[in-house]
Structure formats: structure tokens, C-alpha cells
Amino acid sequence: MKPLKILVTGANGQLGQDLMNLLGGTEPKGAIKGRTKLTQNGIIEAVGVDIDTLDITKRDQVLEAFDQIRPDVVIHCAAYTATDKCETEPDMAFKVNAVGTRNIVEGARSQGSHVIYVSTDYVFDGNLGRPYVEWDIPNPVSVYGRSKLGGERELYPGDTIVRTSWVCGYFGANMVKTVLSLKDGSNPLYFVNDQFGCPTFTAELSVKLRDLAMSRHPGIFHVTNQGPTNWYEFVREIMDKCGGDKERVNPIPTKDLDPPRPAPRPPYSVLDNAALRLLDLELLPHWSESLVALLSALDA
Ligand SMILES: NC(=O)c1ccc[n+]([C@@H]2O[C@H](COP(=O)([O-])OP(=O)(O)OC[C@H]3O[C@@H](n4cnc5c(N)ncnc54)[C@H](OP(=O)(O)O)[C@@H]3O)[C@@H](O)[C@H]2O)c1
């Protein structure tokens, strides 16, 4: 049987690297031992591209790439993810996240490829006061969120949107790495306790993206690790689990951050993984389990 050909954009990014490892038949770094079901050799053929090999903002390049690669599915992870920089570079944000996605969708249509677009909890304003289901109305409060919503709107009804949040993995910069870099100091640390969400680990998210690519389920999916928390509680847990002193970590309200972050964040962007649950698809584990696995992979 012909392998399922999957094109991954943003393959050198935090998520893309774990995803490429998984699609290549290797357990992602930081995976919970014994949990990841690997695909047999020959089932999937993965092609990874990033800005050095395929700039998604260049329409001609994208169409040519699709013509050459002819993927069955594209998992579109590439994005301009610098949330705060997006506030001062809105054109860049929309160019990559919205126009870039338009190009990917056009390329996919030209070859009949199924698109899976990785999106974000930042499409919501965070003022609903309960977890968001996939059918709730987005209302982004930042340029990044608006540009990612712009990308969502480029998709066709049969395509797939995977919204995730607070992404951490072995590769790239994230909160787990930040806390590890602060672990050995003795100064007090301040993290906000009025922004709530679900940390999500790339080792587990990759598995769900692969499975959705194989099943080609259409529509919007919220895919996060389970268990809402706030940044203060999350950082305390990381500090504790990596052997640091969690009592150094103190809560602070967002309004007292000095300097304030340029991009507003949604105060409560917990994503209910309702579509997975209602379709009887397996949910990701609680974030604390994945955190322990990632810390072990990072040798912390
Ligand atoms: N990180 C999070 O907390 C989070 C939360 C929710 C959703 N997401 C979404 O999850 C996806 C993966 O995030 P991530 O954390 O893996 O981000 P990442 O590490 O920043 O990876 C994104 C990749 O896209 C590349 N890229 C940027 N501009 C491009 C262009 N014009 N053409 C082709 N590639 C380009 C980046 O290259 P450079 O590094 O060279 O710019 C990078 O390798 C993104 O769609 C993001 O919006 C992330």
C-alpha cells in the first residue's frame, strides 16, 4: 500500500521537530514512557519544510512545492509566534499567519490535500468564565490572535483546525525551559495567577496530530493536555518537580506586571476538548504527567 504522504510546515519549530520525529517512527523526546503508539514503517512518509526551504508567504514557492511533493495531508505548524512582537509588527503577523495559510490552503486544493491547521486559544478573549468549546465564538484580543483567526478563516469546511495552548516541548523556548534556567537562583520570582489555561506538551500533541492526519476528521478540535491551571501554579509545579525551591515563586496580578506585556492575554482560555470527547477520541493526559516526562528528557 502507498504510504500516507504528510507535509509538515514549520518542521524546525518546537512542535514541528517532535512531530517529524514521530512521523519518522521515533518516540518524541519527552513522551510519557510506554504511552506513544508508533506507526509501522512504510505507513507514513513525512516531508518537513521550514522557512529556509519553503517560505509560506511566497505564493509561487508554495504552489510549486505542493506540485512537487503532492502530499495527502499537510500539517501546517508554521507561524509567526512572537506574540508580543506581533503587536508592533501586525503586517508581518498577518502575512505569515493569515496570507501564509491562504497560500498553503491554495496549494493543498491544487493537489486535493487535506489541511490540518494548528491554531491557538488566543483566538478567544478569555472572558467567558467557563472552558471554551469548539463552537464558541472567537474574539481575539491581540494581533497574534487576530492573525491566527485570519488563518483559520482561510480553511475549507472539510479541513481540520487544531487549537492548542501553552505549548511546551523538548525543542524551542517555553515556560518549562524558562523555569529550569531560573532554578538555581535564590531571588523571589513573580508569575501571574489570574491567567488560566491548559499547558500542552508537544510529545502528546504530535500524536494527536498524526492520528487526525490518518483519520482526516474534519472540523475544529481543541487539543490540550487535561487540567486547567494558572501560570503561577504551573511554575511552582515545574520548580518543585525539577528540584528547585517552589517557595521562591510568588503570585502577581497581570495588572502589576512591570513592564506590562505588549500583547494582552486572555484571562481564562481553558479549551474544553469537547470534539475529541464527543467523538470518543482519546484525550491527552493531565499536564502534570507530561511535565514529569519532559523534565526527565531534559535531564532536570
Ligand atoms: N507556542 C505556543 O505556546 C502555542 C500555543 C498555541 C498555538 N501554537 C501554534 O502552534 C504552532 C507551532 O508552534 P511552535 O511553538 O512550534 O512555534 P515555533 O517554534 O515558533 O515554530 C514555528 C515555525 O514556523 C517557522 N516560520 C515562521 N515564518 C515562516 C514562514 N514565513 N515560512 C515558513 N516557516 C515559517 C518558524 O521559523 P523561525 O523560527 O525561523 O521564525 C518556526 O520554525 C503554531 O502554529 C502556533 O501558532 C503555539
The ligand as an SDF file (V2000), in Angstrom:
LIG
                    3D

 48 52  0  0  0  0  0  0  0  0999 V2000
    3.9160   28.0450   21.3930 N   0  0  0  0  0  0  0  0  0  0  0  0
    2.6990   28.1050   21.9150 C   0  0  0  0  0  0  0  0  0  0  0  0
    2.5150   28.3050   23.1200 O   0  0  0  0  0  0  0  0  0  0  0  0
    1.4860   27.9030   21.0370 C   0  0  0  0  0  0  0  0  0  0  0  0
    0.2180   27.9730   21.6070 C   0  0  0  0  0  0  0  0  0  0  0  0
   -0.9030   27.7700   20.7960 C   0  0  0  0  0  0  0  0  0  0  0  0
   -0.7490   27.5100   19.4490 C   0  0  0  0  0  0  0  0  0  0  0  0
    0.5120   27.4830   18.9080 N   0  0  0  0  0  0  0  0  0  0  0  0
    0.6320   27.2290   17.4630 C   0  0  0  0  0  0  0  0  0  0  0  0
    1.3380   26.0040   17.3260 O   0  0  0  0  0  0  0  0  0  0  0  0
    2.1150   26.0330   16.1220 C   0  0  0  0  0  0  0  0  0  0  0  0
    3.5380   25.5980   16.4330 C   0  0  0  0  0  0  0  0  0  0  0  0
    4.0680   26.4680   17.4240 O   0  0  0  0  0  0  0  0  0  0  0  0
    5.5760   26.3640   17.9060 P   0  0  0  0  0  0  0  0  0  0  0  0
    5.5880   26.6370   19.3570 O   0  0  0  0  0  0  0  0  0  0  0  0
    6.1820   25.1050   17.3890 O   0  0  0  0  0  0  0  0  0  0  0  0
    6.1860   27.6170   17.1440 O   0  0  0  0  0  0  0  0  0  0  0  0
    7.6690   27.8790   16.6210 P   0  0  0  0  0  0  0  0  0  0  0  0
    8.6460   27.1020   17.4250 O   0  0  0  0  0  0  0  0  0  0  0  0
    7.8150   29.3590   16.5190 O   0  0  0  0  0  0  0  0  0  0  0  0
    7.6360   27.2360   15.1590 O   0  0  0  0  0  0  0  0  0  0  0  0
    7.0910   27.8950   14.0580 C   0  0  0  0  0  0  0  0  0  0  0  0
    7.9870   27.6400   12.8710 C   0  0  0  0  0  0  0  0  0  0  0  0
    7.4690   28.3600   11.7350 O   0  0  0  0  0  0  0  0  0  0  0  0
    8.5480   28.9580   11.0700 C   0  0  0  0  0  0  0  0  0  0  0  0
    8.1490   30.0770   10.2190 N   0  0  0  0  0  0  0  0  0  0  0  0
    7.9930   31.3960   10.5720 C   0  0  0  0  0  0  0  0  0  0  0  0
    7.7170   32.1220    9.4820 N   0  0  0  0  0  0  0  0  0  0  0  0
    7.6790   31.2760    8.4360 C   0  0  0  0  0  0  0  0  0  0  0  0
    7.4820   31.4520    7.0470 C   0  0  0  0  0  0  0  0  0  0  0  0
    7.2400   32.6460    6.5130 N   0  0  0  0  0  0  0  0  0  0  0  0
    7.5310   30.3520    6.2380 N   0  0  0  0  0  0  0  0  0  0  0  0
    7.7890   29.1260    6.7580 C   0  0  0  0  0  0  0  0  0  0  0  0
    8.0060   28.9000    8.0580 N   0  0  0  0  0  0  0  0  0  0  0  0
    7.9610   29.9680    8.8890 C   0  0  0  0  0  0  0  0  0  0  0  0
    9.4500   29.4010   12.2020 C   0  0  0  0  0  0  0  0  0  0  0  0
   10.7520   29.7190   11.7240 O   0  0  0  0  0  0  0  0  0  0  0  0
   11.6090   30.8280   12.5480 P   0  0  0  0  0  0  0  0  0  0  0  0
   11.7950   30.2750   13.9260 O   0  0  0  0  0  0  0  0  0  0  0  0
   12.8570   30.9200   11.7500 O   0  0  0  0  0  0  0  0  0  0  0  0
   10.7760   32.0680   12.5610 O   0  0  0  0  0  0  0  0  0  0  0  0
    9.4150   28.1740   13.1060 C   0  0  0  0  0  0  0  0  0  0  0  0
   10.3810   27.2030   12.7270 O   0  0  0  0  0  0  0  0  0  0  0  0
    1.9760   27.4420   15.5590 C   0  0  0  0  0  0  0  0  0  0  0  0
    1.0150   27.4240   14.5200 O   0  0  0  0  0  0  0  0  0  0  0  0
    1.4590   28.2590   16.7280 C   0  0  0  0  0  0  0  0  0  0  0  0
    0.6810   29.3580   16.2920 O   0  0  0  0  0  0  0  0  0  0  0  0
    1.6290   27.6540   19.6740 C   0  0  0  0  0  0  0  0  0  0  0  0
  1  2  1  0
  2  3  2  0
  2  4  1  0
  4  5  1  0
  4 48  2  0
  5  6  2  0
  6  7  1  0
  7  8  2  0
  8  9  1  0
  8 48  1  0
  9 10  1  0
  9 46  1  0
 10 11  1  0
 11 12  1  0
 11 44  1  0
 12 13  1  0
 13 14  1  0
 14 15  2  0
 14 16  1  0
 14 17  1  0
 17 18  1  0
 18 19  2  0
 18 20  1  0
 18 21  1  0
 21 22  1  0
 22 23  1  0
 23 24  1  0
 23 42  1  0
 24 25  1  0
 25 26  1  0
 25 36  1  0
 26 27  1  0
 26 35  1  0
 27 28  2  0
 28 29  1  0
 29 30  1  0
 29 35  2  0
 30 31  1  0
 30 32  2  0
 32 33  1  0
 33 34  2  0
 34 35  1  0
 36 37  1  0
 36 42  1  0
 37 38  1  0
 38 39  2  0
 38 40  1  0
 38 41  1  0
 42 43  1  0
 44 45  1  0
 44 46  1  0
 46 47  1  0
M  CHG  2   8   1  16  -1
M  END
$$$$
